[in-house]
Amino acid sequence: MVLEVAILEVRPGEADRFQAAFREAQSIVASTPGYQRHELRRCMEQGDRHLLLVWWDDLESHTEGFRGSPGYRRWSELLHPFYDPFPVVEHYVAVEGATGPDALG
């Protein structure tokens, strides 16, 4: 399992509009083969900052499957205008023996 992590810096004052757009866009990513689940979290200290976590079966499910899908264009149209700067997206795997009992995967 691979965890996609993106810190999303939303343009000041646009958090509510971004969250509404995300509620529409989330069905796009959720319909991608290899998708497992996702969470969007808002920063308590900086309300325009969000953390996107998406669990995938493997890296290619995200980088080739989702980003290469027709739905990705709509995802981009809905969400990319809100970012300043554009987010860096990274992928993580669990460290063997260093995962708590409630962790997924």
Secondary structure, DSSP 8 states (H G I E B T S, - for coil): -EEEEEEEEB-TT-HHHHHHHHHHHHHHHHTSTTEEEEEEEE-SSSTTEEEEEEEESSHHIIIIIITTSHHHHHHHHHHGGGBSS---EEEE---TT---TT---
